[in-house]
Amino acid sequence: MKLLAFAASNSQHSINRALVTYAASQANTDDVEILDLNDFEMAIYSIDRENNSGIPEQAQIFFDKIGQADAILISFAEYNGSYTSAYKNIFDWTSRIDQKVFQNKPVIMLATSPGPGGAANVLNSAVTSAPYFAAEVVGSLSIPSFYQNFDLDKNKLINDDLNQQLTELVNKLER
């Protein structure tokens, strides 16, 4: 199984990157690619830009990466109750290639935040809209209070209940 994983954040110190990297390490595969959204930075999407310059190469590369994967893991950061602008922009450009951005791939959607909400708002939005973009959502999990539940030094989820839920969720990708 070729697993594609990324945090929907462009922060170099993203807790969602730490979470999705850990989740990917729980998968029963050695074929894991972890993307950095900073590698896909593009001008802010607008129909005028698209009409004048076409779709940027980075959007096509991102779309192709999804197409080459067997399964996808995403961990969403929540900014002001919604997607990060970095993710939203990449998603908007990529959806102009094909609205079926996720190309009927099985997807696990995660989210975390420092607070008790665990970025549940953005996770709910992502899960709810995903079928419109050809994602087969296998499951989702919000990790609240990241710093109390995750050890950054060990790069490990230390809350046993949440860790078990995450492991069971990731194992669903192998079916």
C-alpha positions, 0 to 999 in steps of 0.5 A, a space after each residue: 500500500 502506498 500511503 500519502 500523508 500530509 498536514 493541512 498546514 504550512 507551519 514548520 512546527 505544525 502539531 498536525 504534521 506531528 500527528 499525521 506523521 505519527 499516524 502514518 508510522 502506525 500503518 502496515 506499510 513502508 511506502 509512505 510519502 509525507 508531503 509538506 504544503 510549503 512545496 505547493 505554494 501558489 498565488 491565491 486562486 482566482 478565476 482571473 489568474 486561472 484564465 490568464 495563466 492557467 493552472 500552476 504546475 504545483 497543483 498538477 503535482 499535488 493532484 498527481 501525488 493523490 492519484 499515485 497513492 492507494 490511501 491518504 491521511 490528512 490532519 487538519 489544522 483549524 484557523 478561526 474555525 476553518 481550513 488554513 489558507 495554505 490548504 484551502 488555496 492548494 485545494 482550490 487550485 487542485 479542484 480546478 483540474 478535477 473536482 474529484 480531488 481525492 480520486 476515490 481514494 480511501 481517506 482518514 481525516 484527523 485534526 488536533 489543536 492545543 485546546 479541548 476542541 481538537 479542531 473539531 469544526 474544521 474536521 467536521 467540515 472536511 468530513 462533510 464535504 469530502 464525498 463531493 470531492 471523491 473521498 472515501 472517508 474511512 474514518 476521522 478522529 479529533 485529538 483534543 489538548 494536543 500537548 497533554 496527549 502527545 509527546 513531541 520528544 518521543 513523537 508519540 500519542 501518549 493517551 492510550 485510548 486515543 492511541 488505540 482509536 487511531 491505530 484501529 482507524 489506520 488499520 482500516 486502510 489495509 482492508 
